[in-house]
Amino acid sequence: MRTKGNKAVMKHAATRVPSRECRVRWMLAALLCAPALALASESVRLDRLPADVNPGDLVSLQRGARVYVNYCLGCHSASYMRYNRLQDLGLSEQQIRDNLILTEGKVGDLMKIAMDPKSAKEWFGTPPPDLTVIARARASGDGSGADWLYSYLRGFYRDASRPTGWNNTVFPNVGMPHVLYQLQGEQVLKTDVVERRFGPREQEVERREVRKLALEKPGQATPAEYDRMVADLVNFLVYVGEPARQARVTLGIYVLIFLAVLFVLAYALKKEFWKDVH
C-alpha cells in the first residue's frame, strides 16, 4: 500500500537534479560547439581571386613585390623573407637594391620594419601583423587565404564612426586605414531592400536588406586597374608564404614521371621473371 511519504519520494526522484557526470557532459558538449558557432557567425562572402592569376607568373609577382614595398612594408614586415630571395622572381641583386630596398638595408637582410611595436600599439590599437604567412593563415571554409586578402583589400569603405574614418566588409571595425584609397578611390556602403514574391499567386512578399559597395569618389586607377594591382599583390603574398612552392610542384612532376617509368620497367621485369611460371 502506497503512502503519502512514498508518493513524495517518488516525486522527488522523478524531478531530481541531473548527476554531476551528466552536467560535465553537457558542459563539454557546449565547449565543443562554441568554436563551430563562432565560425558560423563570422562567415563572410569572399570574392574569388581571378583565375588568370598564376603563381608562376613572374611579371605579376614582380608587380606585387613593388606594391608591397611601396605601400605595405612601412607597417607590415615579412620577417621570414629575405630580399635576395626575390631573385627567384627574375630580378637581379642590382634591381632589388635599386627598386625594392627603400632603406639602407642590404640585399641579404630580412624584410623587417623599423616601427616600434609599442608605438604601433598606441597608434593603431594593436601592432600591425607580420605578413609572411598571412595568405596561409587566413584560409578558412569561406575560401582560400588569397580569396580573403583579395576581398579584404577591395572591401574598404568610408565610415565616420571609426577612428580612422574607414571600415571593411570582410573585417568589420578594422583598425587599419585604407592606405590604397588614392588608387582605388572612396567607396560607401549602401543598403538596398530586395523584394521576392512567392506563393500560389505571388501574394506573399519577402523583403531583405542587401549591402553593397559603391564607388563615390574615383581614384587614380580605374576599378579594373585597381583589381589587377590587388591581385598581383595577393599573388606576391601567396608566394612569400611558401617561396619554394613552384620548385616543389616542379620536382613533384619529375618524381611522378620517374615513378611512372620505373613502374613500366618493373612490370616488364616481373613479366620476364614469371613468364615460365604463368
ZADO-1210 file (C-alpha; in nm, 4 decimals, padded with zeros to 6 digits):
<atoms>
<atom x="00.0000" y="00.0000" z="00.0000" code="MET" pos="1"/>
<atom x="00.1450" y="00.3391" z="-00.1015" code="ARG" pos="2"/>
<atom x="00.1551" y="00.6185" z="00.1493" code="THR" pos="3"/>
<atom x="00.1928" y="00.9905" z="00.1130" code="LYS" pos="4"/>
<atom x="00.5548" y="00.9541" z="00.2091" code="GLY" pos="5"/>
<atom x="00.6166" y="00.7083" z="-00.0746" code="ASN" pos="6"/>
<atom x="00.4484" y="00.9449" z="-00.3206" code="LYS" pos="7"/>
<atom x="00.6711" y="01.2280" z="-00.2041" code="ALA" pos="8"/>
<atom x="00.9819" y="01.0133" z="-00.2511" code="VAL" pos="9"/>
<atom x="00.8718" y="00.9080" z="-00.5994" code="MET" pos="10"/>
<atom x="00.8010" y="01.2691" z="-00.6976" code="LYS" pos="11"/>
<atom x="01.1401" y="01.3782" z="-00.5721" code="HIS" pos="12"/>
<atom x="01.3120" y="01.1004" z="-00.7685" code="ALA" pos="13"/>
<atom x="01.1301" y="01.1979" z="-01.0874" code="ALA" pos="14"/>
<atom x="01.2375" y="01.5632" z="-01.0651" code="THR" pos="15"/>
<atom x="01.5848" y="01.5224" z="-00.9192" code="ARG" pos="16"/>
<atom x="01.8722" y="01.7342" z="-01.0482" code="VAL" pos="17"/>
<atom x="02.0917" y="01.5676" z="-01.3151" code="PRO" pos="18"/>
<atom x="02.4043" y="01.3976" z="-01.1816" code="SER" pos="19"/>
<atom x="02.7442" y="01.5634" z="-01.1775" code="ARG" pos="20"/>
<atom x="02.8646" y="01.3405" z="-01.4603" code="GLU" pos="21"/>
<atom x="02.5696" y="01.4474" z="-01.6758" code="CYS" pos="22"/>
<atom x="02.6393" y="01.8156" z="-01.6126" code="ARG" pos="23"/>
<atom x="03.0041" y="01.7695" z="-01.7095" code="VAL" pos="24"/>
<atom x="02.8971" y="01.6080" z="-02.0370" code="ARG" pos="25"/>
<atom x="02.6687" y="01.8991" z="-02.1183" code="TRP" pos="26"/>
<atom x="02.9493" y="02.1461" z="-02.0455" code="MET" pos="27"/>
<atom x="03.1929" y="01.9588" z="-02.2701" code="LEU" pos="28"/>
<atom x="02.9360" y="01.9478" z="-02.5499" code="ALA" pos="29"/>
<atom x="02.8807" y="02.3233" z="-02.5189" code="ALA" pos="30"/>
<atom x="03.2549" y="02.3911" z="-02.5288" code="LEU" pos="31"/>
<atom x="03.2969" y="02.1742" z="-02.8381" code="LEU" pos="32"/>
<atom x="03.0107" y="02.3501" z="-03.0177" code="CYS" pos="33"/>
<atom x="03.1299" y="02.7018" z="-02.9314" code="ALA" pos="34"/>
<atom x="03.4067" y="02.7226" z="-03.1973" code="PRO" pos="35"/>
<atom x="03.1700" y="02.5983" z="-03.4670" code="ALA" pos="36"/>
<atom x="02.9095" y="02.8568" z="-03.3702" code="LEU" pos="37"/>
<atom x="03.1730" y="03.1298" z="-03.3656" code="ALA" pos="38"/>
<atom x="03.2932" y="03.0345" z="-03.7131" code="LEU" pos="39"/>
<atom x="02.9381" y="03.0308" z="-03.8423" code="ALA" pos="40"/>
<atom x="02.8743" y="03.3791" z="-03.7063" code="SER" pos="41"/>
<atom x="03.1960" y="03.5110" z="-03.8605" code="GLU" pos="42"/>
<atom x="03.1248" y="03.3651" z="-04.2027" code="SER" pos="43"/>
<atom x="03.1626" y="03.6155" z="-04.4847" code="VAL" pos="44"/>
<atom x="03.1152" y="03.6034" z="-04.8586" code="ARG" pos="45"/>
<atom x="03.4523" y="03.6244" z="-05.0298" code="LEU" pos="46"/>
<atom x="03.5283" y="03.7240" z="-05.3875" code="ASP" pos="47"/>
<atom x="03.7427" y="03.4707" z="-05.5678" code="ARG" pos="48"/>
<atom x="04.0896" y="03.5639" z="-05.6822" code="LEU" pos="49"/>
<atom x="04.0833" y="03.5854" z="-06.0649" code="PRO" pos="50"/>
<atom x="04.1613" y="03.2509" z="-06.2224" code="ALA" pos="51"/>
<atom x="04.4258" y="03.4006" z="-06.4514" code="ASP" pos="52"/>
<atom x="04.6438" y="03.4971" z="-06.1527" code="VAL" pos="53"/>
<atom x="04.9205" y="03.2412" z="-06.1808" code="ASN" pos="54"/>
<atom x="05.1783" y="03.1864" z="-05.9021" code="PRO" pos="55"/>
<atom x="05.4251" y="03.1087" z="-06.1771" code="GLY" pos="56"/>
<atom x="05.3702" y="03.4461" z="-06.3494" code="ASP" pos="57"/>
<atom x="05.6968" y="03.6261" z="-06.2701" code="LEU" pos="58"/>
<atom x="05.5782" y="03.9599" z="-06.4080" code="VAL" pos="59"/>
<atom x="05.2731" y="03.9532" z="-06.1793" code="SER" pos="60"/>
<atom x="05.4928" y="03.8646" z="-05.8818" code="LEU" pos="61"/>
<atom x="05.7329" y="04.1489" z="-05.9642" code="GLN" pos="62"/>
<atom x="05.4449" y="04.3974" z="-05.9773" code="ARG" pos="63"/>
<atom x="05.3127" y="04.2615" z="-05.6493" code="GLY" pos="64"/>
<atom x="05.6549" y="04.2991" z="-05.4840" code="ALA" pos="65"/>
<atom x="05.6706" y="04.6623" z="-05.5966" code="ARG" pos="66"/>
<atom x="05.3269" y="04.7359" z="-05.4498" code="VAL" pos="67"/>
<atom x="05.4195" y="04.5611" z="-05.1254" code="TYR" pos="68"/>
<atom x="05.7408" y="04.7547" z="-05.0592" code="VAL" pos="69"/>
<atom x="05.5802" y="05.0873" z="-05.1539" code="ASN" pos="70"/>
<atom x="05.2507" y="05.0594" z="-04.9647" code="TYR" pos="71"/>
<atom x="05.2728" y="04.7748" z="-04.7104" code="CYS" pos="72"/>
<atom x="05.6304" y="04.7407" z="-04.5885" code="LEU" pos="73"/>
<atom x="05.6172" y="05.0677" z="-04.3963" code="GLY" pos="74"/>
<atom x="05.3983" y="04.8987" z="-04.1315" code="CYS" pos="75"/>
<atom x="05.3870" y="04.5267" z="-04.2123" code="HIS" pos="76"/>
<atom x="05.7062" y="04.3254" z="-04.2067" code="SER" pos="77"/>
<atom x="05.7746" y="03.9951" z="-04.3802" code="ALA" pos="78"/>
<atom x="06.0348" y="03.8992" z="-04.1247" code="SER" pos="79"/>
<atom x="06.0871" y="03.5432" z="-04.2509" code="TYR" pos="80"/>
<atom x="06.1635" y="03.6556" z="-04.6062" code="MET" pos="81"/>
<atom x="06.4951" y="03.7919" z="-04.7337" code="ARG" pos="82"/>
<atom x="06.5284" y="04.0424" z="-05.0134" code="TYR" pos="83"/>
<atom x="06.7744" y="03.8224" z="-05.2045" code="ASN" pos="84"/>
<atom x="06.5068" y="03.5515" z="-05.2305" code="ARG" pos="85"/>
<atom x="06.3318" y="03.7831" z="-05.4768" code="LEU" pos="86"/>
<atom x="06.5886" y="03.6711" z="-05.7313" code="GLN" pos="87"/>
<atom x="06.3518" y="03.3765" z="-05.7785" code="ASP" pos="88"/>
<atom x="06.1204" y="03.6285" z="-05.9483" code="LEU" pos="89"/>
<atom x="06.3744" y="03.7002" z="-06.2208" code="GLY" pos="90"/>
<atom x="06.5271" y="04.0065" z="-06.0552" code="LEU" pos="91"/>
<atom x="06.8977" y="04.0733" z="-06.0183" code="SER" pos="92"/>
<atom x="07.0593" y="04.1924" z="-05.6953" code="GLU" pos="93"/>
<atom x="07.1060" y="04.5346" z="-05.8501" code="GLN" pos="94"/>
<atom x="06.7392" y="04.5589" z="-05.9459" code="GLN" pos="95"/>
<atom x="06.6370" y="04.4554" z="-05.5948" code="ILE" pos="96"/>
<atom x="06.8727" y="04.7092" z="-05.4393" code="ARG" pos="97"/>
<atom x="06.7638" y="04.9959" z="-05.6653" code="ASP" pos="98"/>
<atom x="06.3884" y="04.9337" z="-05.6764" code="ASN" pos="99"/>
<atom x="06.2773" y="04.7336" z="-05.3745" code="LEU" pos="100"/>
<atom x="06.5064" y="04.8312" z="-05.0855" code="ILE" pos="101"/>
<atom x="06.3948" y="05.1762" z="-04.9777" code="LEU" pos="102"/>
<atom x="06.6262" y="05.1941" z="-04.6742" code="THR" pos="103"/>
<atom x="06.9961" y="05.1459" z="-04.6081" code="GLU" pos="104"/>
<atom x="06.9457" y="04.7718" z="-04.5819" code="GLY" pos="105"/>
<atom x="07.1385" y="04.5050" z="-04.7696" code="LYS" pos="106"/>
<atom x="07.0130" y="04.2533" z="-05.0214" code="VAL" pos="107"/>
<atom x="07.0661" y="03.9703" z="-04.7739" code="GLY" pos="108"/>
<atom x="06.8602" y="04.1345" z="-04.4981" code="ASP" pos="109"/>
<atom x="06.5202" y="04.0198" z="-04.3785" code="LEU" pos="110"/>
<atom x="06.2200" y="04.2271" z="-04.4853" code="MET" pos="111"/>
<atom x="06.1650" y="04.3904" z="-04.1459" code="LYS" pos="112"/>
<atom x="06.0298" y="04.7303" z="-04.0456" code="ILE" pos="113"/>
<atom x="06.1703" y="04.9970" z="-03.8155" code="ALA" pos="114"/>
<atom x="05.8388" y="05.0684" z="-03.6431" code="MET" pos="115"/>
<atom x="05.8454" y="05.0179" z="-03.2675" code="ASP" pos="116"/>
<atom x="05.5732" y="04.7720" z="-03.1555" code="PRO" pos="117"/>
<atom x="05.4797" y="04.9870" z="-02.8545" code="LYS" pos="118"/>
<atom x="05.4341" y="05.2946" z="-03.0709" code="SER" pos="119"/>
<atom x="05.2357" y="05.0911" z="-03.3233" code="ALA" pos="120"/>
<atom x="05.0016" y="04.9743" z="-03.0481" code="LYS" pos="121"/>
<atom x="04.9423" y="05.3346" z="-02.9385" code="GLU" pos="122"/>
<atom x="04.8713" y="05.4479" z="-03.2951" code="TRP" pos="123"/>
<atom x="04.6601" y="05.1578" z="-03.4239" code="PHE" pos="124"/>
<atom x="04.5393" y="04.9836" z="-03.1088" code="GLY" pos="125"/>
<atom x="04.7443" y="04.6737" z="-03.1924" code="THR" pos="126"/>
<atom x="05.0804" y="04.6210" z="-03.3683" code="PRO" pos="127"/>
<atom x="05.0389" y="04.5548" z="-03.7437" code="PRO" pos="128"/>
<atom x="05.0791" y="04.1812" z="-03.8067" code="PRO" pos="129"/>
<atom x="05.3671" y="04.0238" z="-03.9917" code="ASP" pos="130"/>
<atom x="05.2543" y="03.9213" z="-04.3416" code="LEU" pos="131"/>
<atom x="05.4942" y="03.6374" z="-04.4167" code="THR" pos="132"/>
<atom x="05.2297" y="03.3654" z="-04.3857" code="VAL" pos="133"/>
<atom x="04.9139" y="03.5790" z="-04.3899" code="ILE" pos="134"/>
<atom x="04.7900" y="03.4134" z="-04.7106" code="ALA" pos="135"/>
<atom x="04.8056" y="03.0738" z="-04.5414" code="ARG" pos="136"/>
<atom x="04.6734" y="03.1880" z="-04.2040" code="ALA" pos="137"/>
<atom x="04.3562" y="03.3439" z="-04.3498" code="ARG" pos="138"/>
<atom x="04.2377" y="03.0272" z="-04.5254" code="ALA" pos="139"/>
<atom x="03.9009" y="02.9052" z="-04.3969" code="SER" pos="140"/>
<atom x="03.5841" y="02.7323" z="-04.5017" code="GLY" pos="141"/>
<atom x="03.4749" y="03.0531" z="-04.6766" code="ASP" pos="142"/>
<atom x="03.7673" y="03.0387" z="-04.9199" code="GLY" pos="143"/>
<atom x="04.1428" y="03.0396" z="-04.9530" code="SER" pos="144"/>
<atom x="04.3715" y="03.2914" z="-04.7873" code="GLY" pos="145"/>
<atom x="04.4219" y="03.4509" z="-05.1286" code="ALA" pos="146"/>
<atom x="04.0446" y="03.4987" z="-05.1633" code="ASP" pos="147"/>
<atom x="04.0294" y="03.6596" z="-04.8184" code="TRP" pos="148"/>
<atom x="04.3103" y="03.9047" z="-04.8964" code="LEU" pos="149"/>
<atom x="04.1640" y="03.9881" z="-05.2371" code="TYR" pos="150"/>
<atom x="03.8241" y="04.0632" z="-05.0835" code="SER" pos="151"/>
<atom x="03.9715" y="04.2500" z="-04.7874" code="TYR" pos="152"/>
<atom x="04.1832" y="04.4881" z="-04.9945" code="LEU" pos="153"/>
<atom x="03.8808" y="04.5691" z="-05.2112" code="ARG" pos="154"/>
<atom x="03.6348" y="04.5955" z="-04.9221" code="GLY" pos="155"/>
<atom x="03.7241" y="04.9288" z="-04.7582" code="PHE" pos="156"/>
<atom x="03.4569" y="05.1962" z="-04.7333" code="TYR" pos="157"/>
<atom x="03.4108" y="05.5314" z="-04.5620" code="ARG" pos="158"/>
<atom x="03.2748" y="05.5130" z="-04.2067" code="ASP" pos="159"/>
<atom x="03.2705" y="05.8318" z="-03.9994" code="ALA" pos="160"/>
<atom x="03.2134" y="05.6350" z="-03.6784" code="SER" pos="161"/>
<atom x="03.5557" y="05.4712" z="-03.6976" code="ARG" pos="162"/>
<atom x="03.8732" y="05.6423" z="-03.5626" code="PRO" pos="163"/>
<atom x="04.0498" y="05.6089" z="-03.8998" code="THR" pos="164"/>
<atom x="03.7395" y="05.7021" z="-04.0993" code="GLY" pos="165"/>
<atom x="03.7416" y="05.3598" z="-04.2683" code="TRP" pos="166"/>
<atom x="03.5716" y="05.0250" z="-04.2209" code="ASN" pos="167"/>
<atom x="03.5785" y="04.6965" z="-04.4075" code="ASN" pos="168"/>
<atom x="03.3143" y="04.4485" z="-04.5217" code="THR" pos="169"/>
<atom x="03.5417" y="04.1478" z="-04.4632" code="VAL" pos="170"/>
<atom x="03.6994" y="04.2701" z="-04.1373" code="PHE" pos="171"/>
<atom x="03.4369" y="04.4783" z="-03.9518" code="PRO" pos="172"/>
<atom x="03.5708" y="04.7561" z="-03.7254" code="ASN" pos="173"/>
<atom x="03.9191" y="04.7122" z="-03.8654" code="VAL" pos="174"/>
<atom x="04.1899" y="04.9304" z="-03.7135" code="GLY" pos="175"/>
<atom x="04.3901" y="04.9605" z="-04.0351" code="MET" pos="176"/>
<atom x="04.3299" y="05.2695" z="-04.2509" code="PRO" pos="177"/>
<atom x="04.2833" y="05.2295" z="-04.6241" code="HIS" pos="178"/>
<atom x="04.6365" y="05.3005" z="-04.7478" code="VAL" pos="179"/>
<atom x="04.5400" y="05.2406" z="-05.1111" code="LEU" pos="180"/>
<atom x="04.2444" y="05.4800" z="-05.1192" code="TYR" pos="181"/>
<atom x="04.4220" y="05.7244" z="-05.3513" code="GLN" pos="182"/>
<atom x="04.4411" y="05.4477" z="-05.6089" code="LEU" pos="183"/>
<atom x="04.1007" y="05.2874" z="-05.5529" code="GLN" pos="184"/>
<atom x="03.9053" y="05.5958" z="-05.4542" code="GLY" pos="185"/>
<atom x="03.6450" y="05.6214" z="-05.1794" code="GLU" pos="186"/>
<atom x="03.3675" y="05.3662" z="-05.1503" code="GLN" pos="187"/>
<atom x="03.0493" y="05.3857" z="-04.9450" code="VAL" pos="188"/>
<atom x="02.8349" y="05.1043" z="-04.8138" code="LEU" pos="189"/>
<atom x="02.4786" y="05.1215" z="-04.9397" code="LYS" pos="190"/>
<atom x="02.1814" y="04.9163" z="-04.8286" code="THR" pos="191"/>
<atom x="01.9117" y="04.8184" z="-05.0767" code="ASP" pos="192"/>
<atom x="01.5840" y="04.6428" z="-04.9994" code="VAL" pos="193"/>
<atom x="01.5187" y="04.3484" z="-05.2300" code="VAL" pos="194"/>
<atom x="01.1690" y="04.2028" z="-05.2613" code="GLU" pos="195"/>
<atom x="01.0866" y="03.8454" z="-05.3557" code="ARG" pos="196"/>
<atom x="00.7306" y="03.7363" z="-05.4259" code="ARG" pos="197"/>
<atom x="00.6179" y="03.3792" z="-05.3737" code="PHE" pos="198"/>
<atom x="00.3047" y="03.1772" z="-05.3159" code="GLY" pos="199"/>
<atom x="00.0295" y="03.0488" z="-05.5469" code="PRO" pos="200"/>
<atom x="-00.0431" y="03.3944" z="-05.6821" code="ARG" pos="201"/>
<atom x="00.2753" y="03.5608" z="-05.5644" code="GLU" pos="202"/>
<atom x="00.0788" y="03.7314" z="-05.2913" code="GLN" pos="203"/>
<atom x="00.3459" y="03.6720" z="-05.0285" code="GLU" pos="204"/>
<atom x="00.6318" y="03.9213" z="-05.0253" code="VAL" pos="205"/>
<atom x="00.9679" y="03.8670" z="-04.8613" code="GLU" pos="206"/>
<atom x="01.1901" y="04.1703" z="-04.8103" code="ARG" pos="207"/>
<atom x="01.5559" y="04.1549" z="-04.7182" code="ARG" pos="208"/>
<atom x="01.8365" y="04.4062" z="-04.6995" code="GLU" pos="209"/>
<atom x="02.1355" y="04.3716" z="-04.9300" code="VAL" pos="210"/>
<atom x="02.4522" y="04.5651" z="-04.8595" code="ARG" pos="211"/>
<atom x="02.6845" y="04.6539" z="-05.1431" code="LYS" pos="212"/>
<atom x="02.9761" y="04.8866" z="-05.2036" code="LEU" pos="213"/>
<atom x="02.9515" y="05.1821" z="-05.4385" code="ALA" pos="214"/>
<atom x="03.2392" y="05.3969" z="-05.5637" code="LEU" pos="215"/>
<atom x="03.1614" y="05.7534" z="-05.4581" code="GLU" pos="216"/>
<atom x="03.4916" y="05.9243" z="-05.5454" code="LYS" pos="217"/>
<atom x="03.7054" y="05.7655" z="-05.8178" code="PRO" pos="218"/>
<atom x="04.0748" y="05.7180" z="-05.7526" code="GLY" pos="219"/>
<atom x="04.3824" y="05.7412" z="-05.9696" code="GLN" pos="220"/>
<atom x="04.3241" y="05.3916" z="-06.1075" code="ALA" pos="221"/>
<atom x="04.0181" y="05.2527" z="-06.2779" code="THR" pos="222"/>
<atom x="03.8332" y="04.9719" z="-06.0957" code="PRO" pos="223"/>
<atom x="03.9799" y="04.7162" z="-06.3353" code="ALA" pos="224"/>
<atom x="04.3338" y="04.8502" z="-06.2869" code="GLU" pos="225"/>
<atom x="04.2947" y="04.8521" z="-05.9097" code="TYR" pos="226"/>
<atom x="04.1596" y="04.4957" z="-05.9042" code="ASP" pos="227"/>
<atom x="04.4553" y="04.3801" z="-06.1126" code="ARG" pos="228"/>
<atom x="04.7016" y="04.5573" z="-05.8839" code="MET" pos="229"/>
<atom x="04.5427" y="04.3946" z="-05.5768" code="VAL" pos="230"/>
<atom x="04.5527" y="04.0550" z="-05.7493" code="ALA" pos="231"/>
<atom x="04.9264" y="04.0994" z="-05.8162" code="ASP" pos="232"/>
<atom x="04.9841" y="04.1992" z="-05.4530" code="LEU" pos="233"/>
<atom x="04.7924" y="03.8949" z="-05.3277" code="VAL" pos="234"/>
<atom x="04.9868" y="03.6752" z="-05.5689" code="ASN" pos="235"/>
<atom x="05.3102" y="03.8055" z="-05.4151" code="PHE" pos="236"/>
<atom x="05.1858" y="03.7431" z="-05.0590" code="LEU" pos="237"/>
<atom x="05.0964" y="03.3859" z="-05.1548" code="VAL" pos="238"/>
<atom x="05.4497" y="03.3445" z="-05.2892" code="TYR" pos="239"/>
<atom x="05.6028" y="03.4891" z="-04.9701" code="VAL" pos="240"/>
<atom x="05.4110" y="03.2361" z="-04.7624" code="GLY" pos="241"/>
<atom x="05.5786" y="02.9483" z="-04.9478" code="GLU" pos="242"/>
<atom x="05.8615" y="03.0603" z="-05.1795" code="PRO" pos="243"/>
<atom x="05.9603" y="02.7023" z="-05.2622" code="ALA" pos="244"/>
<atom x="05.6132" y="02.6072" z="-05.3795" code="ARG" pos="245"/>
<atom x="05.6806" y="02.6321" z="-05.7509" code="GLN" pos="246"/>
<atom x="06.0055" y="02.4378" z="-05.7219" code="ALA" pos="247"/>
<atom x="05.8277" y="02.1779" z="-05.5082" code="ARG" pos="248"/>
<atom x="05.5494" y="02.1372" z="-05.7659" code="VAL" pos="249"/>
<atom x="05.8037" y="02.1042" z="-06.0486" code="THR" pos="250"/>
<atom x="06.0013" y="01.8469" z="-05.8502" code="LEU" pos="251"/>
<atom x="05.6799" y="01.6565" z="-05.7795" code="GLY" pos="252"/>
<atom x="05.6032" y="01.6340" z="-06.1518" code="ILE" pos="253"/>
<atom x="05.9521" y="01.4938" z="-06.2205" code="TYR" pos="254"/>
<atom x="05.9100" y="01.2404" z="-05.9385" code="VAL" pos="255"/>
<atom x="05.5754" y="01.1238" z="-06.0800" code="LEU" pos="256"/>
<atom x="05.7293" y="01.0841" z="-06.4267" code="ILE" pos="257"/>
<atom x="06.0189" y="00.8870" z="-06.2773" code="PHE" pos="258"/>
<atom x="05.7829" y="00.6599" z="-06.0853" code="LEU" pos="259"/>
<atom x="05.5745" y="00.6008" z="-06.3980" code="ALA" pos="260"/>
<atom x="05.8837" y="00.4966" z="-06.5963" code="VAL" pos="261"/>
<atom x="06.0043" y="00.2848" z="-06.3045" code="LEU" pos="262"/>
<atom x="05.6647" y="00.1112" z="-06.2869" code="PHE" pos="263"/>
<atom x="05.6810" y="00.0185" z="-06.6567" code="VAL" pos="264"/>
<atom x="06.0345" y="-00.1216" z="-06.6199" code="LEU" pos="265"/>
<atom x="05.9452" y="-00.3080" z="-06.3004" code="ALA" pos="266"/>
<atom x="05.6361" y="-00.4575" z="-06.4632" code="TYR" pos="267"/>
<atom x="05.8367" y="-00.5664" z="-06.7675" code="ALA" pos="268"/>
<atom x="06.0986" y="-00.7238" z="-06.5384" code="LEU" pos="269"/>
<atom x="05.8282" y="-00.9052" z="-06.3435" code="LYS" pos="270"/>
<atom x="05.6798" y="-01.0433" z="-06.6672" code="LYS" pos="271"/>
<atom x="06.0227" y="-01.1663" z="-06.7711" code="GLU" pos="272"/>
<atom x="06.0901" y="-01.3410" z="-06.4407" code="PHE" pos="273"/>
<atom x="05.7491" y="-01.5068" z="-06.4171" code="TRP" pos="274"/>
<atom x="05.6884" y="-01.5961" z="-06.7804" code="LYS" pos="275"/>
<atom x="05.7785" y="-01.9616" z="-06.7292" code="ASP" pos="276"/>
<atom x="05.5582" y="-01.9901" z="-06.4198" code="VAL" pos="277"/>
<atom x="05.2471" y="-01.8476" z="-06.5838" code="HIS" pos="278"/>
</atoms>
